[in-house]
């Protein structure tokens, strides 16, 4: 299959891999969180007020385990963040729901 079609269909190297995070924090931590994921070449969708639920993906389609671990470590070590849950990497189906 040609590269252009793989990209359009999000196949092979163009699969969109990401992970979900859920954590409790005040809104003031949001900017710090967004700056941290941007430093790791990531983006997020979702949000919240006191409990945040986000789906995180790479700016280049496939998120790596190293990126997932860096986000988890940052969340676990931040003094103003509680109740952290970081899911495993999985393939995101943008056409579902």
Secondary structure as the mmCIF struct_conf table of DSSP 4:
data_model
#
loop_
_struct_conf.conf_type_id
_struct_conf.id
_struct_conf.beg_label_comp_id
_struct_conf.beg_label_asym_id
_struct_conf.beg_label_seq_id
_struct_conf.end_label_comp_id
_struct_conf.end_label_asym_id
_struct_conf.end_label_seq_id
HELX_RH_AL_P HELX_RH_AL_P1 UNK A 3 UNK A 9
TURN_TY1_P TURN_TY1_P1 UNK A 10 UNK A 10
HELX_RH_3T_P HELX_RH_3T_P1 UNK A 12 UNK A 14
STRN STRN1 UNK A 17 UNK A 24
HELX_RH_3T_P HELX_RH_3T_P2 UNK A 27 UNK A 29
HELX_RH_AL_P HELX_RH_AL_P2 UNK A 30 UNK A 39
TURN_TY1_P TURN_TY1_P2 UNK A 40 UNK A 41
STRN STRN2 UNK A 42 UNK A 48
BEND BEND1 UNK A 49 UNK A 50
STRN STRN3 UNK A 51 UNK A 58
TURN_TY1_P TURN_TY1_P3 UNK A 59 UNK A 60
STRN STRN4 UNK A 61 UNK A 62
HELX_LH_PP_P HELX_LH_PP_P1 UNK A 63 UNK A 64
HELX_RH_AL_P HELX_RH_AL_P3 UNK A 65 UNK A 77
TURN_TY1_P TURN_TY1_P4 UNK A 79 UNK A 80
STRN STRN5 UNK A 82 UNK A 86
HELX_LH_PP_P HELX_LH_PP_P2 UNK A 87 UNK A 89
STRN STRN6 UNK A 90 UNK A 91
TURN_TY1_P TURN_TY1_P5 UNK A 94 UNK A 95
#
